[in-house]
């Protein structure tokens, strides 16, 4: 990471003054950027004897609603007394004079995020199965919540959510294409968008939805057997369609029969090993726990890959404009067309669940 980019992320003097005012003065502190994420920026802060995390949007122009960290703070705080595991939030700030953007501070938990490989202590069939079960069980907990009871009754408009998702991600792509189409075009995404528009389910269940629920947005405690101890990255959370959450999670989950991933940097393949549940098994478990059916599964899985292509194209725009310091972003020039081809395979029935 360049010093120039870090300086665009945080004014240390202003941030330290803010933390001293709200969390108390300390004798020593340390701030570093966590470079594993690909959307919002994450800063690790050691504040005296306390380990904290700061979440803020990336610098530069961003697509509307794509990096709403204060929304993330609100839902994380509301979940504090539920059975959905989340970090404790400390403070949120909408004063851009501090670091140039909204941000919030939460506790830093101990555990492992399963991003590149499984921890050695989980490398047996029973523990692998439990990883998948913990992942889908926690998603079911989110979808079973009485969101009004925890103060999120006005958090969104669940009716019409799925139609708005199709519309929103079409707009996100249009925003990205304003810049990226000068480099290359992805006409298949227009075909996929038209198919989604024509096949939106007429109605759907209503629940709290995470919006980016997948294996590397949760943490497992360092004990065994596997126990999921935190869900992160709630920036896209709202009230909406739980089937969209499930479709998104499944788009990242690998079965042994699958072709090579379109974005290997984002999709791990260790869940193809013996013991991990298949996508069908995960769907069956979700249906049993929620009492819902995964109807229109081809639509929801296509929508998930369409959204992933939209994210990739926004990453590519930010790279072209110089508003990112992430080596993955320039690769989206080729990765997004591959995702578009996958979305078309799913909608045509050539990539079954």
C-alpha positions in Angstrom: 0.0 0.0 0.0 1.4 3.4 -0.9 1.8 6.1 1.7 -0.3 8.4 -0.5 -3.2 6.0 -0.6 -3.1 5.5 3.2 -3.2 9.3 3.7 -6.4 9.4 1.6 -7.9 6.8 3.9 -7.2 8.5 7.3 -5.9 11.7 8.8 -4.3 10.1 11.9 -4.2 13.3 13.9 -7.9 14.0 13.4 -8.8 10.3 14.0 -6.8 10.1 17.2 -8.4 13.3 18.5 -11.8 11.8 17.8 -11.0 8.5 19.5 -9.6 10.3 22.5 -12.8 12.3 22.8 -15.2 9.3 22.5 -13.2 6.3 23.9 -10.8 8.0 26.3 -7.1 8.9 26.1 -4.4 6.2 25.9 -0.7 6.2 26.3 -0.1 4.4 23.0 -1.9 3.4 19.8 -1.3 1.8 16.4 -3.3 2.0 13.2 -2.9 -0.2 10.1 -4.9 -1.0 7.0 -6.3 -4.5 6.7 -5.9 -5.4 3.0 -8.0 -8.6 2.6 -11.3 -6.8 1.9 -12.4 -5.7 -1.6 -15.2 -3.2 -0.9 -15.2 -1.0 2.2 -11.8 -0.2 3.8 -11.0 -1.8 7.2 -8.4 -0.3 9.6 -7.1 -2.2 12.6 -6.6 0.0 15.6 -4.8 -0.9 18.9 -6.1 1.6 21.3 -4.2 1.2 24.6 -5.1 -2.4 25.6 -8.1 -2.7 23.3 -8.2 -4.1 19.8 -10.6 -2.3 17.5 -11.7 -2.1 13.9 -12.7 1.0 11.9 -14.8 0.6 8.8 -15.0 3.4 6.2 -15.8 3.6 2.4 -13.0 3.7 -0.1 -11.8 7.2 -1.2 -13.1 8.8 -4.4 -16.6 8.6 -6.0 -18.6 5.5 -5.2 -21.9 4.2 -6.6 -24.9 5.2 -4.5 -25.6 2.9 -1.5 -22.7 0.6 -2.3 -20.5 1.6 0.8 -22.9 2.7 3.5 -21.0 2.0 6.7 -23.4 3.9 8.9 -26.1 1.5 7.7 -23.8 -1.4 8.6 -23.3 0.1 12.1 -27.1 0.5 12.7 -27.9 -3.2 11.9 -24.8 -4.5 13.8 -25.8 -2.6 16.9 -29.4 -3.8 16.6 -28.3 -7.4 16.5 -26.2 -7.2 19.7 -28.8 -9.0 21.9 -29.9 -11.6 19.3 -28.5 -15.1 18.6 -26.9 -13.7 15.4 -23.2 -13.3 16.4 -21.8 -9.8 15.7 -18.9 -7.7 17.1 -19.8 -5.0 19.7 -20.0 -1.6 18.2 -18.4 1.4 19.9 -19.1 4.6 18.1 -20.2 5.9 14.7 -19.2 9.2 13.0 -20.8 11.1 10.1 -18.5 14.1 10.4 -16.4 14.1 7.3 -13.9 16.6 8.8 -12.4 13.7 10.8 -11.2 11.3 8.1 -13.1 12.5 5.0 -16.0 10.0 5.2 -18.5 8.3 7.5 -17.0 5.6 9.7 -17.7 3.5 12.7 -15.6 1.7 15.3 -16.3 -1.9 16.6 -14.4 -4.4 18.7 -12.0 -6.8 17.0 -12.8 -10.4 17.6 -10.4 -13.4 17.7 -10.9 -16.2 15.2 -10.4 -17.3 11.6 -12.0 -16.1 8.4 -11.9 -19.0 6.0 -10.7 -17.3 2.9 -7.8 -19.1 1.3 -7.9 -22.5 3.0 -9.5 -24.3 5.9 -7.6 -24.3 9.3 -5.8 -27.6 9.9 -7.9 -28.2 13.0 -11.0 -28.4 10.8 -9.5 -30.7 8.1 -11.7 -33.8 8.7 -15.1 -34.7 7.2 -17.1 -34.1 10.4 -15.7 -30.6 11.0 -16.0 -29.7 7.3 -19.7 -30.6 7.4 -20.1 -28.5 10.5 -18.6 -25.5 8.7 -21.3 -25.6 6.1 -24.0 -26.3 8.7 -22.9 -23.4 10.9 -22.8 -21.1 7.8 -26.4 -21.9 6.7 -27.7 -22.2 10.2 -26.6 -18.6 10.9 -28.2 -17.4 7.7 -31.4 -19.1 8.8 -31.2 -17.3 12.2 -30.9 -13.9 10.3 -34.0 -14.8 8.2 -36.0 -16.0 11.2 -35.5 -12.8 13.2 -38.4 -10.6 14.2 -36.8 -7.5 12.7 -39.4 -5.1 14.1 -38.8 -6.4 17.7 -35.1 -5.4 17.5 -35.8 -1.9 16.2 -35.4 -2.5 12.5 -39.0 -2.3 11.5 -38.3 0.9 9.4 -34.9 -0.4 8.1 -36.1 -1.0 4.6 -39.1 -1.7 2.4 -39.3 -5.5 2.0 -42.1 -5.4 -0.5 -40.7 -5.2 -4.0 -37.1 -5.8 -2.8 -36.3 -8.3 -5.6 -37.5 -6.0 -8.4 -35.4 -3.2 -6.8 -32.4 -5.4 -6.7 -32.6 -6.0 -10.5 -33.1 -2.3 -11.1 -30.4 -1.2 -8.7 -27.7 -3.5 -10.1 -28.6 -2.5 -13.6 -27.9 1.1 -12.5 -24.7 0.1 -10.7 -23.5 -1.5 -14.0 -24.5 1.6 -15.9 -22.5 3.7 -13.5 -19.5 1.5 -14.0 -19.9 1.3 -17.8 -19.7 5.1 -18.1 -15.9 4.6 -17.7 -15.2 1.0 -18.4 -16.9 0.8 -21.8 -14.1 2.9 -23.2 -11.8 -0.1 -22.4 -14.1 -3.0 -23.5 -17.8 -3.8 -23.5 -19.7 -6.7 -21.9 -22.9 -7.1 -24.0 -23.9 -10.4 -22.4 -24.7 -8.4 -19.2 -27.4 -6.5 -21.0 -29.0 -9.9 -22.1 -28.8 -11.2 -18.5 -30.3 -8.0 -17.1 -33.2 -8.2 -19.6 -33.9 -11.9 -18.6 -33.9 -11.0 -14.9 -36.3 -8.1 -15.5 -38.6 -10.5 -17.3 -38.4 -13.2 -14.6 -38.7 -11.3 -11.3 -40.9 -13.4 -8.9 -44.2 -11.7 -8.3 -43.9 -11.9 -4.5 -41.4 -13.2 -1.9 -41.1 -13.7 1.8 -40.0 -10.7 3.9 -37.0 -10.8 6.3 -33.8 -9.1 7.4 -31.3 -9.8 4.7 -27.5 -9.4 5.0 -26.9 -8.6 1.3 -23.3 -10.1 1.2 -23.6 -13.3 3.1 -20.8 -15.8 2.3 -18.1 -17.9 3.9 -15.4 -15.2 4.1 -17.8 -12.7 5.7 -18.1 -14.8 8.8 -15.5 -15.8 11.5 -15.0 -19.1 13.2 -13.7 -19.3 16.8 -10.3 -20.9 17.3 -11.6 -23.8 19.2 -13.1 -27.0 17.7 -15.5 -28.3 16.6 -16.2 -25.3 14.3 -18.3 -22.6 15.8 -19.3 -19.4 13.9 -18.6 -16.5 16.3 -19.2 -13.4 14.1 -20.9 -12.1 10.9 -19.3 -9.1 9.3 -19.9 -6.7 6.4 -23.5 -5.6 6.9 -23.2 -2.6 4.6 -25.8 -4.0 2.1 -28.2 -5.2 4.8 -31.9 -4.2 4.6 -35.4 -5.7 4.8 -36.1 -7.8 1.7 -36.1 -11.3 0.2 -34.3 -14.0 2.1 -34.0 -16.1 -1.1 -31.7 -13.5 -2.6 -29.3 -14.0 0.4 -29.3 -17.7 -0.1 -28.7 -17.4 -3.8 -25.7 -15.1 -3.1 -24.2 -17.5 -0.6 -24.6 -20.4 -3.1 -22.8 -18.4 -5.8 -19.6 -18.7 -3.7 -20.1 -22.3 -2.5 -18.2 -24.9 -4.6 -19.3 -28.4 -5.5 -16.8 -31.0 -6.8 -18.5 -31.0 -10.2 -18.1 -27.2 -10.8 -15.9 -25.7 -13.5 -13.0 -23.5 -12.5 -14.1 -20.2 -10.8 -14.3 -17.0 -12.8 -12.6 -15.0 -10.1 -10.3 -17.4 -8.3 -9.0 -14.6 -6.1 -12.5 -14.3 -4.5 -13.7 -17.9 -4.6 -12.0 -20.6 -2.6 -12.3 -24.2 -3.6 -11.5 -26.1 -0.5 -15.2 -26.9 0.1 -15.0 -29.3 -2.8 -13.2 -31.7 -0.4 -14.7 -34.7 1.3 -17.2 -33.8 4.0 -18.4 -30.4 3.0 -22.1 -30.2 2.2 -23.2 -29.7 -1.4 -25.3 -26.7 -2.4 -28.4 -28.9 -2.6 -27.8 -30.0 1.0 -27.3 -26.4 2.1 -30.6 -25.5 0.5 -32.4 -28.4 2.1 -31.1 -27.4 5.5 -32.1 -23.7 5.0 -35.6 -24.8 3.9 -36.0 -27.0 7.0 -34.8 -24.3 9.4 -36.8 -21.4 7.9 -39.9 -23.1 6.8 -39.4 -21.5 3.3 -38.9 -23.0 -0.1 -36.1 -21.9 -2.4 -38.5 -21.3 -5.3 -37.2 -19.7 -8.6 -33.7 -20.9 -7.7 -32.4 -20.3 -11.3 -33.5 -16.6 -11.0 -31.8 -16.1 -7.6 -28.6 -17.8 -8.6 -28.5 -15.8 -11.9 -29.2 -12.6 -10.0 -26.3 -13.4 -7.6 -23.8 -13.7 -10.4 -25.2 -10.6 -12.1 -24.6 -8.7 -8.9 -21.1 -10.1 -8.6 -20.4 -8.9 -12.2 -21.7 -5.5 -11.2 -19.3 -5.4 -8.2 -16.4 -6.4 -10.5 -17.3 -3.7 -13.0 -17.4 -1.1 -10.3 -14.0 -2.3 -9.1 -12.7 -1.9 -12.6 -14.0 1.7 -12.9 -12.3 2.6 -9.6 -9.1 1.1 -10.9 -9.3 3.1 -14.2 -10.0 6.3 -12.3 -7.1 5.7 -9.8 -9.4 5.4 -6.8 -8.1 2.0 -5.6 -4.9 0.4 -4.5 -6.0 -3.2 -5.0 -4.2 -5.6 -7.4 -7.5 -7.5 -8.0 -9.3 -4.5 -9.6 -7.5 -4.4 -13.0 -8.1 -8.1 -13.4 -11.8 -7.3 -13.7 -11.2 -6.4 -17.3 -11.4 -10.2 -18.1 -13.1 -11.5 -15.0 -16.4 -9.7 -15.5 -17.0 -11.0 -19.0 -16.4 -14.5 -17.6 -19.0 -13.9 -14.9 -21.4 -12.7 -17.5 -21.0 -16.0 -19.3 -21.6 -17.9 -16.1 -24.8 -16.0 -15.4 -26.1 -16.8 -18.9 -25.3 -20.5 -18.3 -27.3 -20.5 -15.1 -30.4 -18.8 -16.6 -30.3 -21.2 -19.6 -30.1 -24.2 -17.3 -26.6 -25.3 -18.3 -25.2 -24.9 -14.7 -27.7 -26.6 -12.4 -27.8 -26.3 -8.6 
